[in-house]
Amino acid sequence: MLSAQDRAIVKSTVPLLESGGEALITHFYRMMLSEYPEVRPLFNQAHQASGDQPRALANGVLMYARHIDQLDQLGDLVAKIINKHVALQILPEHYPIVGACLLRAISEVLGSEIATPEVMSAWGAAYGQLADILIGAEAAIYAEKAQAPGGWRGARAFTVVKRVEESAEITSFYFAPVDNGAILAAAPGQYIGMKLVLDGEEVRRNYSLSALSDAGQYRISVKREAGGRVSNYLHDQLQVGATIDLFPPSGEFTLAASDKPLVLISGGVGITPTLPMLEAALATERPVHFIHCARNGGVHAFRDWVDALAAKHPQLKRFYCYAEDDGVSPAADTVGLLSQEQLAAWLPEQRDLDAYFLGPKGFMAVIKRHLKALGVPEKQSRYEFFGPAAALE
């Protein structure tokens, strides 16, 4: 338990974090990743290079400092962090490394006049409290997943049993366990962790599951990213028969039980977690509006599959928006960027609905504004980032 004095000191540093938190965290990452190579596999270096990861952690540290005496005000931020950690298998022994580097970064960036012994002591206690919260919550989830039917702890070997090119950019990979045992049921919308060794270096990634796991297999559908180290490896080298280590499914962005109309909105590869959500929803009586935006028909994955479902299930209405017409692929329902007026025409008349949307950050920011303007309750408008969390402003 933090003392009142420690909490007051931590909160007094909020203005410093607001103005210089990103610089502090960038220094923290640079130091930690160079001096502790054992933690490098836990971090996507592309997110480091883009600044997304330092920006996200800086925001998390700021939120923690602001609400140090009312942690319940952090909302679902803690749950998101815990699930990301579980998917990547963050362990208790990693926390002292992070803590030591964070405190050192505070001292080196802020300087001795600001980072006084009292400030360092307070932040040391604050980090210890946060680490204890995360370690305890993660331990409970690890145990739950290990004890569940088909569950396991740590890495488990899977074989690539099938791969399918879904579009010009997206390929699906199907995995079955090498031991032929049962697998942990994944909730629609969850992702799975993957451990690879590329050029002698371990890397870890999370990928959304793009199908229900009730067939005893997991499926991910990966977009080839320009310069993407892992995505290009998967597309070019991961073939049927290969073995790969997977971590248990994780993630709190899942389809909640409801009888309200369901709207699934995706952009690009953001379609992947909406597919198992769609499968699960069609097993109920709720109306579903499926809206997908793509650059053009050549990169639109799973169109035939969704069309077949729409023909079979009257409760499903599907709409497609292409930014451009490539002149070759089947036509979309509209061409251009998805406007508020077009979205209004595609939504159910009843605005008391559940909306889930995913895609590039700019796309999600626009969709969030559109849904709010069209009267969809904000608490029923849900989204998730593929990479580090950020604000949709």
C-alpha positions in Angstrom: 0.0 0.0 0.0 1.4 3.4 -1.0 1.6 6.0 1.6 -0.3 9.2 1.2 3.0 11.1 0.8 4.1 8.7 -2.0 0.8 9.2 -3.8 1.1 13.0 -3.5 4.6 13.0 -4.8 3.8 10.8 -7.8 0.8 13.0 -8.7 3.0 16.1 -8.5 5.1 14.7 -11.3 2.1 14.5 -13.7 2.9 17.9 -15.4 6.4 16.6 -16.1 5.0 13.4 -17.6 2.5 15.4 -19.7 5.3 17.5 -21.3 8.2 15.1 -21.3 6.8 11.6 -20.8 7.5 10.4 -24.3 11.1 11.5 -24.2 11.5 9.8 -20.9 10.0 6.5 -22.1 12.0 6.6 -25.3 15.2 6.8 -23.3 13.9 4.0 -21.1 13.4 1.7 -24.0 16.7 2.5 -25.6 18.5 1.7 -22.4 16.6 -1.5 -21.6 16.7 -3.0 -25.0 20.4 -2.4 -25.4 21.4 -3.6 -22.0 19.0 -6.5 -21.5 18.8 -8.4 -24.7 16.7 -11.1 -23.0 13.7 -8.9 -23.1 14.0 -7.8 -26.7 11.8 -10.7 -28.0 8.9 -9.2 -26.0 8.9 -6.0 -28.0 8.0 -5.4 -31.6 10.9 -3.4 -33.0 8.8 -1.9 -35.7 6.6 -0.3 -33.0 9.7 1.0 -31.3 11.0 2.6 -34.6 7.6 4.2 -35.3 7.4 5.6 -31.8 4.0 3.9 -31.2 5.3 1.7 -28.3 7.0 4.6 -26.4 4.0 6.8 -27.0 1.6 4.1 -25.6 3.7 3.4 -22.5 4.2 7.1 -21.8 0.4 7.5 -21.9 0.0 4.4 -19.6 2.5 5.8 -17.1 0.8 9.2 -17.2 -2.7 7.6 -16.6 -1.3 5.6 -13.7 0.2 8.7 -12.1 -3.0 10.7 -12.6 -5.1 8.1 -10.9 -2.6 6.7 -8.4 -5.1 7.2 -5.6 -8.1 5.9 -7.6 -6.9 3.0 -9.8 -10.5 2.0 -10.6 -10.5 5.1 -12.8 -8.1 3.5 -15.2 -11.0 1.6 -16.7 -10.1 -1.2 -19.1 -6.5 0.0 -19.6 -5.2 -2.5 -17.0 -7.1 -5.4 -18.5 -5.7 -4.6 -22.0 -2.2 -4.5 -20.6 -2.6 -7.8 -18.7 -4.0 -9.6 -21.7 -1.2 -8.4 -24.0 1.3 -9.5 -21.4 -0.3 -13.0 -21.1 -0.3 -13.4 -24.9 3.4 -12.7 -25.0 4.2 -14.6 -21.8 5.5 -11.8 -19.7 6.9 -13.4 -16.5 7.5 -12.1 -12.9 11.3 -12.1 -13.6 10.8 -9.4 -16.3 9.4 -6.8 -13.9 12.6 -6.0 -11.9 14.4 -5.3 -15.2 11.6 -2.9 -16.3 11.5 -1.3 -12.9 15.2 -0.7 -12.6 15.4 0.8 -16.1 12.3 3.0 -15.6 13.7 4.5 -12.4 17.1 5.0 -14.0 15.4 6.8 -16.9 13.5 9.1 -14.5 16.7 10.0 -12.8 18.7 10.5 -15.9 16.1 12.5 -17.9 14.7 14.6 -15.1 18.0 15.3 -13.4 18.8 15.4 -9.7 17.1 18.7 -9.0 13.7 17.2 -10.0 14.4 13.5 -9.4 15.1 13.9 -5.7 15.5 11.0 -3.4 11.9 11.5 -2.3 10.6 11.4 -5.9 12.7 8.3 -6.7 11.5 6.6 -3.5 7.8 7.4 -4.3 8.1 6.2 -7.9 9.9 3.1 -6.7 7.0 2.3 -4.4 4.5 3.2 -7.1 6.1 0.8 -9.6 6.3 -1.9 -7.0 2.5 -1.6 -6.4 1.8 -1.7 -10.2 4.1 -4.7 -10.7 2.4 -6.6 -7.9 -1.1 -5.9 -9.4 0.0 -7.1 -12.9 2.0 -10.1 -11.7 -0.9 -11.3 -9.5 -3.5 -10.9 -12.3 -1.3 -12.5 -14.9 -0.6 -15.5 -12.6 -4.3 -16.1 -12.2 -4.9 -16.0 -15.9 -1.9 -18.3 -16.6 -3.3 -20.8 -14.1 -6.8 -20.6 -15.5 -5.6 -21.2 -19.1 -3.4 -24.1 -18.0 -6.2 -25.8 -16.1 -9.0 -25.3 -18.7 -9.9 -28.1 -21.1 -7.3 -28.1 -23.9 -5.3 -25.4 -22.1 -1.6 -25.1 -21.6 1.1 -22.9 -20.1 3.9 -21.3 -22.0 4.8 -22.4 -25.6 3.1 -25.4 -27.2 4.2 -26.9 -30.6 1.7 -26.6 -33.5 2.0 -27.8 -37.1 0.9 -25.7 -40.1 -1.8 -28.0 -41.6 -3.1 -25.6 -44.3 -2.4 -22.2 -45.8 -4.8 -20.2 -48.1 -4.2 -17.0 -50.0 -7.3 -14.9 -49.2 -6.4 -11.9 -51.2 -3.4 -10.2 -52.9 -2.1 -9.3 -49.4 -3.6 -11.6 -46.8 -2.8 -15.3 -46.3 -4.4 -17.6 -43.7 -2.5 -20.2 -41.7 -4.2 -23.1 -40.0 -2.5 -24.7 -36.9 -3.1 -28.0 -35.2 -1.3 -29.2 -32.1 1.7 -31.6 -32.6 0.5 -33.7 -29.7 -2.9 -34.1 -31.3 -4.6 -33.1 -28.0 -7.5 -30.8 -27.5 -7.0 -27.0 -27.7 -8.2 -24.2 -25.6 -11.5 -22.7 -26.8 -10.9 -19.1 -28.0 -13.6 -16.4 -27.5 -14.5 -14.6 -30.7 -12.2 -11.6 -31.0 -9.2 -13.0 -29.2 -5.7 -13.2 -30.5 -2.9 -15.8 -30.1 0.8 -15.4 -29.3 3.5 -16.8 -31.5 7.2 -17.5 -30.9 9.6 -17.6 -33.8 13.4 -17.7 -34.2 14.5 -15.6 -37.2 18.2 -15.4 -38.1 19.0 -16.8 -34.7 17.0 -14.2 -32.9 13.8 -14.9 -31.0 10.8 -12.7 -31.8 7.2 -12.8 -30.6 4.0 -11.6 -32.1 0.3 -11.5 -31.5 -2.2 -12.3 -34.3 -6.0 -12.2 -34.2 -7.8 -15.5 -34.6 -9.8 -15.3 -37.8 -12.1 -18.3 -37.2 -13.7 -20.1 -34.3 -11.6 -22.7 -32.7 -14.3 -25.4 -32.5 -12.7 -27.5 -35.3 -9.7 -28.3 -33.1 -7.5 -25.8 -35.0 -6.5 -22.2 -34.8 -6.5 -19.9 -37.9 -4.8 -16.6 -38.3 -4.9 -14.4 -41.4 -1.9 -12.2 -41.9 -1.4 -9.2 -44.1 2.0 -8.9 -45.8 3.4 -5.6 -44.5 6.1 -3.7 -46.4 9.2 -4.3 -44.5 7.4 -6.4 -41.9 10.0 -8.9 -40.6 7.5 -11.5 -39.3 4.7 -11.1 -41.8 7.1 -11.5 -44.7 8.6 -14.6 -43.1 5.1 -16.1 -42.7 4.1 -15.4 -46.3 7.4 -16.5 -47.9 8.7 -19.3 -45.7 6.1 -20.8 -43.3 4.8 -23.7 -45.3 2.5 -26.7 -44.6 4.2 -29.2 -42.3 6.3 -26.6 -40.5 6.2 -26.5 -36.7 5.7 -23.3 -34.7 5.3 -22.4 -31.0 2.0 -20.8 -29.9 0.9 -19.4 -26.6 -2.7 -19.7 -25.4 -5.4 -17.4 -26.8 -5.9 -14.1 -24.9 -7.6 -10.8 -25.2 -10.5 -8.9 -23.6 -11.9 -7.5 -26.9 -14.5 -10.3 -27.3 -18.1 -10.5 -28.5 -20.4 -10.0 -25.6 -23.7 -11.8 -25.2 -26.6 -9.5 -26.3 -29.8 -9.5 -28.1 -29.2 -6.1 -29.6 -28.5 -5.7 -33.3 -24.8 -6.3 -34.0 -22.7 -4.1 -36.3 -19.3 -5.3 -37.3 -17.2 -2.6 -39.1 -13.7 -3.3 -40.4 -11.0 -1.8 -42.5 -8.3 -3.8 -44.3 -6.9 -6.6 -42.2 -9.0 -5.4 -39.4 -11.6 -7.9 -40.8 -9.8 -10.8 -39.1 -11.3 -10.7 -35.5 -14.8 -9.8 -36.9 -15.0 -13.1 -38.7 -15.3 -15.4 -35.6 -17.6 -12.7 -34.1 -19.8 -13.1 -37.2 -19.8 -16.9 -37.0 -20.8 -16.8 -33.3 -23.5 -14.2 -33.8 -25.1 -16.1 -36.7 -25.7 -19.0 -34.3 -28.2 -16.7 -32.5 -31.2 -14.8 -33.7 -29.7 -11.3 -33.5 -29.6 -9.2 -36.6 -26.1 -8.6 -38.0 -24.8 -5.8 -40.2 -21.4 -6.6 -41.6 -19.5 -3.6 -43.1 -16.1 -3.9 -44.6 -13.9 -1.3 -46.2 -10.9 -2.1 -48.4 -8.6 -0.3 -50.7 -10.0 -2.3 -53.7 -11.4 -5.7 -54.5 -8.0 -7.3 -55.1 -7.1 -6.9 -51.4 -10.6 -7.7 -50.0 -10.2 -11.0 -48.2 -13.1 -13.3 -47.3 -15.7 -11.7 -49.6 -17.0 -14.9 -51.0 -17.3 -16.5 -47.6 -19.3 -13.6 -46.2 -21.5 -13.5 -49.3 -22.2 -17.2 -48.9 -23.2 -16.6 -45.2 -25.5 -13.7 -46.2 -27.2 -15.9 -48.8 -27.8 -18.6 -46.1 -28.7 -16.3 -43.2 -31.5 -13.7 -43.7 -30.5 -12.0 -40.5 -27.1 -11.0 -42.1 -26.8 -7.8 -44.2 -23.4 -7.1 -45.7 -22.0 -3.9 -47.2 -18.7 -3.2 -48.9 -16.9 0.1 -49.4 -13.8 0.3 -51.7 -11.5 3.4 -51.7 -10.9 2.8 -55.4 -12.3 0.7 -58.2 -9.6 -1.5 -59.7 -11.8 -2.3 -62.7 -11.3 -6.0 -62.3 -12.8 -7.2 -59.0 -16.5 -7.4 -58.3 -18.0 -4.1 -57.5 -18.4 -2.7 -54.0 -21.7 -1.1 -52.7 -19.9 2.2 -52.8 -16.6 3.6 -53.8 -14.6 6.2 -51.9 -14.1 6.7 -48.1 -17.0 5.6 -45.8 -19.0 8.8 -45.1 -21.2 9.4 -42.2 -24.2 9.5 -44.5 -23.4 6.2 -46.1 -22.8 4.6 -42.7 -26.1 5.9 -41.5 -27.8 4.2 -44.4 -26.2 0.9 -43.6 -26.8 0.9 -39.8 -30.0 -0.6 -38.4 -32.7 1.9 -37.8 -32.5 1.1 -34.1 -29.4 2.9 -32.8 -29.5 1.0 -29.6 -27.0 -1.5 -31.0 -23.6 -3.1 -30.3 -20.9 -1.9 -32.7 -17.4 -3.4 -32.9 -14.9 -1.8 -35.3 -11.2 -2.4 -36.1 -8.7 -1.2 -38.7 -6.0 1.4 -39.2 -6.0 4.1 -36.5 -7.2 6.8 -38.8 -10.1 4.6 -40.0 -11.1 3.8 -36.4 -11.0 7.5 -35.4 -13.4 8.3 -38.2 -15.7 5.4 -37.5 -15.8 6.4 -33.8 -16.8 9.9 -34.6 -19.5 8.7 -37.1 -21.0 6.3 -34.7 -21.2 9.0 -32.0 -22.8 11.5 -34.4 -25.3 8.9 -35.5 -26.5 8.3 -31.9 -24.9 4.9 -31.1 -24.2 4.9 -27.3 -20.5 5.3 -26.7 -20.4 2.4 -24.2 -21.8 0.2 -27.0 -19.2 1.3 -29.5 -16.1 -1.0 -29.0 -12.7 -1.1 -30.7 -9.3 -2.5 -30.3 -5.8 -1.7 -31.6 -3.7 -4.3 -33.3 -0.5 -2.7 -32.0 0.1 -0.5 -28.9 -3.0 1.2 -27.5 -3.5 4.8 -28.4 -6.1 7.5 -28.2 -8.6 7.8 -31.0 -8.8 11.5 -31.3 
